[in-house]
Structures are given as C-alpha cells and as structure tokens.
C-alpha cells in the first residue's frame, strides 16, 4: 500500500534529515547527545545506529505554514507542515510534523512564485499550471526566506534536469555549449537570514499551531491518510510508554528503503534471517527503534522537556499544554471514528443482504431479493430526483434571497452614507461653534498639532508601504529574471530537439523513398522474375500502398506531416488511376515530406523572417530576389494585390456592371464555360465538387471577363488561371483583375485568340532555347522524333497549372506575376534540365512520351528548380526573347498565309469538280440498278 507521493514517512521522524544543518551548536550537540545516550543504553542497538544524511551540509527546507483551503464559498487557513523534496522538486505538506504520509504535494519545477502587498503580511502564492496555492508565513522575514529558498531550489533542479546525456547528438549539444556553467549571480534580492523559530528543528519540536475547532485543521479530502497518520502516532505513543499491544502492523507504514528508519529495520530483518538474535530481542530492538524515532520527532518529549525545566510551574504549564494538545487530538480522532462507524454499518448492511442472497434455497427467493433490491434502487432514484429538484428550488430561493439581501445592503449602505454625511455636517458645525467660543490662537495651535500628528502617522504608513513595495519589486524582478532564463533555456533545448527530430525524420523519409523506388524497379521487372519472387514483390508493394501517411503521423510525434491537402486545398499526393503509378505517388509523398523537413529550419524560417521585415512594398532588386525565392502563405495575398494594382487601374463598379450585364444577357461562351467548370482543378477540394462554394464565383469571374474583353471572350485555359487567382486572393473582383492582368498585360496579344497564333510562336521560340541551353536533350528528342510542343503547349497556355505540385506552382506564379512570361520560359527549361539525365536514359519514343506525361509531378525540390531557372540558365535577356518572337511570328504568318492559299485553291478546285463527280456517281448507281 502506498502511503504518499514520495516518502513513506514524514522526514522529521529521522533526526538530521529535514532540519537545518546550520542551527545553533547547543541544539545540535544536545540532540546528538540524546541519540547517543538512547542508543547506548541498550547493548542490542549496536547495529541500529541512526545514519547521518547523505548531504549533511545541505540545508533541508521545512517548517509550518498556513495553507488557504477553499471548500465552496468557505475559505479557511489550515496549518500544515511543509517539506521540500529535492529529488522531484516537490513541496510536500502534512497536517503535523509527526505525520507519516503527506496530504499532498506541489510541483515546483513548472511553478512561479508571487507575493502581493494587498494580500496581507506573510501571504504569498505558488502558481502551477493546474492550480494556485496560497500560503501564509508567520512573518514577513519567514515569507521572504521561503520564497528565496524555493527560487533557489527550483533553479538548481531545472538546471540539473536541462542537461543532456553524454551520448546526445552534437546537433542538440551545440546550442547548449557555454550555457551549462552559468552562475546565477544577479542579486535582485539580498539573502534572507534563516528564521530558526519558523523552520527546522525548533519549529518541528514546537506543537502545531491550533485552530479554533478540533476538526478545522483536519483534511476531509484525505480520510485514509489521516487514519494512517493517527494510527502511526498512536502506535508510536504506545511503544514510547511500553505498550506492545498495537493493533496495526507498524511496518505497513514504511515503504522507502532510502529513509534511515527503513535501513535500520532492514538491518534488523537481515540479522533475523541470519538467526543471531532471538525473537524477543528483535521485538525489543524494534521497540527501541520506534521509541528513538518518537523521541527524536520532538512531539510529546515529556522527559526531555521536564528535565530542562527547573521551575515546577514551568513543568506544570508544559504538561497542561501537552494535555490540551492530546485532548484536541482525541476529539478529532473521535470524529474520524464516527465516520468509520457509519461506513462500517453500511458495509455490514450490504454484507447481510449479500448473505441472504447467497443462502436463499431457491431461485425464486433469490429473484425476489433481486426484485426487492431493484425496487429499493428505483425508490432511492426517485428520492434522489426529488432531492435534486428540491435542491434546485432551494438554490433558486437562495438566489432570490441573496439578490434581496444585496438590495437591502445597498439600501443600508445608502442610509449609512447619508448618516455619515449628516454626522460630518454636525461635526463641522460643532467645530465651528467651538472655534467661535474658544480662543482663536489656542484653537489654531490645537488644530496644527493634531494635523501634524496625523500627517506624521500617514508618513510612517507610507514609508512602511514603500518598503513593502520595494521588497515586492525586488522579489518579482528576481522571479521574472529567473523564469525568463528558465524559459529561454527550455526554448533553446526544444529548438535543438526539433531540429534533430526534423533531420532524423527527413533521413527516415529518404530511406523509405529509396525502399519504394527499389520496389518500383522490381515492379517493372516482375515478368522476368520467378513466380515465388514475383509474388513476394507484389505483397511488398501491396503492403507499401496500404501504408497511410496520415495515420502514421497520428501515432507518433511528427513535425511536418504530409496532410491530404495543403493550405490552398490542393492534394499533396496525386491520385493516379493507373495501378502501377500508385507506388509512384507514395514515393512523391515521401519526397515532399523529406524536402519540407530539410528546409523547414534552414531555408523557410530565415526567408519568412526576411518577409516579416518588409514594410511598404516598392519595386527594388531585393524585392525581386524575395519574390523569386517564394512568397510565404501569410504574405502572398498582399503581394499579389500590390502587383495587380500597379498594372491594372481598378474602375469603380466596373466588375458589378459586368455581372449585371451577364445576368441580363446570355453570352455566347456561356455554354462552353459551363462545360469547363467541372473540369477545373479536379485535384483541389474547393473545385472538385459541383456544390463547392468557389464554383459560382469562378462562373461569375469568367462571364464578367467574357463581357470585358469581347475580342477573346472565353478560351479554354482561362478557367484554370481564374481558379488559381480565386484560391489566393479569395475575392471575386480581385481574381477578375488578376485575370485581366495576365491576359492583357503579361501575355502577348493573340495568345488566347481563336488561332492561338502567339502560343504557337512561343513553342517555336522555346525549341530554339532548348537547343541552345540543353543541346544533348534536344538531340535526343530529334533522334526519337519527339515533339515537345505536345507537352509544353499547355504549360505556356495556363502557366503550369495542373502540371506542377501546388507549392512549386505558386512559387512560379509569384515570379510570373511580377516579371512576366520570361519566367515561364525559364521554368520550362529548368524542368527539362532537372530531369535531363532521366530522359536521356530512355531509348524508346513511346516510353519517352509516357514519362513526359507525368514527370513534372515528380519534381518536389522547388528550391533546386528555382536555382536552375534563375542561376544555371543565365543569361536570359528579354530583348532576345522579343526578337525570337518577331522572327518566328513572321515565319508562322507566312506559313499560315500559304496554307490559306492552298486551302482556297483546293476549295475552288472541289467546287469546279463537284457537278461532274455527282453525275458520275449517279450514273454508277444507275448501272448497279
């Protein structure tokens, strides 16, 4: 049976364990002399010497304090014996210094301390995350001593706990280098002298402070602990006076072999096993040990106290004090016995009912007993409901009466104020009459003396208040400084651990990705494997596909889990319909997670700090570099709005006017828009369902643009551009102007016309750049007759929407909105450069086309892709891009003109040959008939 949270017995039962080690020499010498006399009086106690504490030079913090107990609306101060446990940084509290089990404990490792002058002298608070403990010392000095000592013990414990083991990683230990030897030398508060009358041995030897009633100081929340402590005290007193007839086994109250009492008893039991002492001698030794423990506890030390008192009257007063103490103790024990009797009667009643049930001869009798019990339960339930109803009614009545009492109090307060005002008027008139009747000079002297006396008293009170506030300020400064340092140390340790954990998780993701890549290679080679090996590979692949990233993240600690959707609603893992590509999706998910973990602290945090320092936006080289690196989610909407407002002048009510026009008149492109809405961003949860909230907004934006720009109207691809703008900007009108900015400002003319002539021109320009920047890859495409425009045409038309993963896509759009179409050329070349070696290893045209269909989705390292686009592909002048566009546009227009001429000639030729062909056709049919 456990007797307490830490110690099995109150530490004061062992002399020298919890008391101050620097007490008066006379007291310590006297105590040690008593121990020697007591242990030397019996030759059998040679092996039962009381061992000194392991830290004799270390002060033990203990003493009596008043603890504020709150039971509903009742608040009472209860005297408790407090003892600080250094092993767990807990402050244990007992009812008396002689109790064996604590009533509770206060965890100081995460606690803060506070003292307020308004609460009264000696009152301070210990604030833990779960509760606030209000304590009261006997004096201001004792309060400051307790606060200072608790601060020091908390600091030492946290300082010891914050150090890592020897085998910790260097990544974690590096931030802690040079901090473990910091000495707490800030003297906010000078050391407080130890109040020996309030803590230590002298405080333990004095009787516990008594309350007005016998039961007021008893803890009704811990009845079993009170019973154990009472039985322990009774057994101890019986052993002291030679009564060996104790009812309870004393050894049940000892648990911890670390205490000196337990070590002594262990030595006696060891001697008993060896067979050296006899049974009677062992019993006498135990009695002597208990007697020594009782004598050293300082409670009921009648022989010692009477021997010190020479005056018979002093002896009588000591005995009377002991009688009063025992009387109060007996009263409290009687109350506990009554409670136990009630519990015993209820248990006996339950036992009688159970015996009747067990002794019943037939099942009918047992059934009748059960029915009787059920009826009793139903009756008690109804009575309980009635009592609860009555309780509610009484509470309502009490509330009404309290409100009525409050009104009466207010009325009485008003009458008292009126009466006070009248009394002041009477006093003023009386003083005026007295001044008129008395000598004016004497009256002035009297008033001056009285006023001076009052002012002096007020000054003294103010000085006392100033001293108290100074002391409070010094302590609070010390507390704030220490808590801040502890918090800083914990934050640094946590950051180091998070970085280490992120590195380990990233490595783990890389290993899992490599494992899945190996499985994919084996999956491709399954037809060539033996049947047993092929079955094993299929099982491993099936097991890998069933693994869920989200469920794994919930089971353990995960810094950056790969959720199903990102901040804008895009799926983080593609949902491939082909079974062979599902394993590829798992590999992609792990690579995304690994990259996010690696760049979380190294790249993203410094970049976010730089963006947080950006105030008013203005076009500078630094802003351009920041936008190329990627805009954080919390800043992207603001930056996009700023970019759009620089190039597009928002006309007031223009968007609303276009919406009214689209409602009144149906646009020719309305049907095509309705067909494209369900096919817009199917990998985004905000557009995947026809009932999504953004679908109506997207419809209104596209209809408004079709009326705004009748030349283009609507072109397939505009729906994806508007959808991305809606996701980021969240506002319909802002998304509309973003679409206007892309189509009319960034893209060249005729990019979204019926002929898409400028789009075709850009494909030819891109092939030129591909031949210059990546000649090996272009030669590889020409060798296997691969037309890259079949893949890249859609990239340019919708700015990589539905081609790149969402994180990289939005980074591309950040730079695209700020710099223009040159960014699309840079990233298109960077994508082929990123996967150049993989493509060169494929030597089949069909496999190359299959790889180009999804290879953009396999790009997960956006930072690497950005470096290729803006660093490796330099120089990339805009003037060269314009010249190439002009050249290829002329060539394309000439080709289109030639095609139109050929088409016209063909149509003319068909028109001339049409009637003759028809006659020949009819004559052939007639011949068949």
PyMOL commands that set and color helices and strands:
alter all, ss='L'
color gray80, all
select helices_A, chain A and resi 11-13+25-40+43-45+117-119+140-161+170-174+201-205+223-240+250-253+260-274+279-296+302-308+312-359+363-437+440-524+526-528+531-546+549-555+579-612+621-629+633-647+654-664+670-677+693-708+718-729+732-746+757-773+775-783+789-798+806-819+822-834+836-840+845-858+862-872+878-928
alter helices_A, ss='H'
color red, helices_A
select strands_A, chain A and resi 62-71+74-85+90-94+104-107+112-114+123-127+132-136
alter strands_A, ss='S'
color yellow, strands_A
deselect
rebuild
show_as cartoon
